[in-house]
Amino acid sequence: MKPQRTALRTHSFTESVIRDMTRVAKKHNAINLAQGFPDFPAPQLLKDAACDAINADINQYAVTWGTASMRDALVEKYHKWYGMDVAGDQEITVTCGGTEGMASVMLGVINPGDEVIILQPFYENYGPDTILCEAKPVFLTLEGPDFRLDPDHLASLITKRTRAIIVNTPNNPTGRVLDQEELDAIANLCIKHDLLAITDEIYEHIYYEGKHIPMATMDGMKDRTITLSGLSKTFSVTGWRIGTIIAPPDLTKAIRKVHDFLTVGAPAPLQEACAVGLNQLGKGYYSSMISDYRDRREILYAALKDSGFTCNKPEGAYYILADFSQLSDEPDDVFSRVLARDAKVSPVPGSSFHSPAELGKSLVRFAFCKRSETLLEAGDRLRHFAHNRG
Ligand code: GLN
């Protein structure tokens, strides 16, 4: 028999469904509410700083774990926002986006055979990242419509092989912002069973209810938390690929080795620009960003409700996960393509946030990181589609 030409590790996950739906949107000339990237400009200050850095010939490799300017800015940021004391030379790694950050973290700290608990619905990368480490993803379902964490259920999934829990708050795709009680439950179990918390905090500045609490600030958690974030969402620069990792020094050493051999480093001039953004954009920037997102959330939420979807208003991040059972009996992947083709609005099928995939079969996710005009137009198209179906 002909030997397999591709590595077995790639056989148990698919290509990104989110990015596939971007291609589907292009094919049908649909409004892309699938992949979460803004259709509005980044702050002028950042764009100018990037041009300045390139014109100043900052065009060669940056220090592998991040430019001094960027690490200084991050030390300052974590102190100012959360009161955290982070050692810039030992505890920070700047990566090529949150995606590389998560892969470097997992490859740096997870062994083959380990179990990794993933709260679901989950962001699609966590499963493949776990599989690339030859570890086993163990899924804890947070049941809709509330998507609250059940501590007993979480405790019941912990075994001798459990190594880490991946926590994403504010959450993509549910919009949940985990509250103190839920975070306490996770922290207590991490401490009791000597587990790592790998926290994806990429939406840390985008929330409408509650408050963002980094797990690393909680009692007993600093030494066992790996905090991932980045500037893609905060500064609307998803294509710049600037991610950040804060981890205790021993873990950082391992993570930096992986990061170094995967990518050498994140783009040098764009790190300079992000440092300027971190240093110079004040509270006003963040509060107006939230207020703009709140308006966008209202537009999309109203359109989805009017069109017969069942959904919650997200507490954070910029997605709405919506049940479409009143509109169609089709499975989520078929319905998503029908929406892109017939309504000319492209969502992401809910199955890509679930394991087993069937759990998401009546759900689709819409992103609202778009200009109001884009969302209003998408809303009109969805209402029209629903009206014609009804
Ligand atoms: N985080 C974004 C989303 O969920 C973008 C994903 C990506 O393509 N990196 O849509």
Residues whose N, C-alpha, C, O or C-beta is under 5 A from the ligand:
A	BS01	LIG	I18 A34 Q35 G36
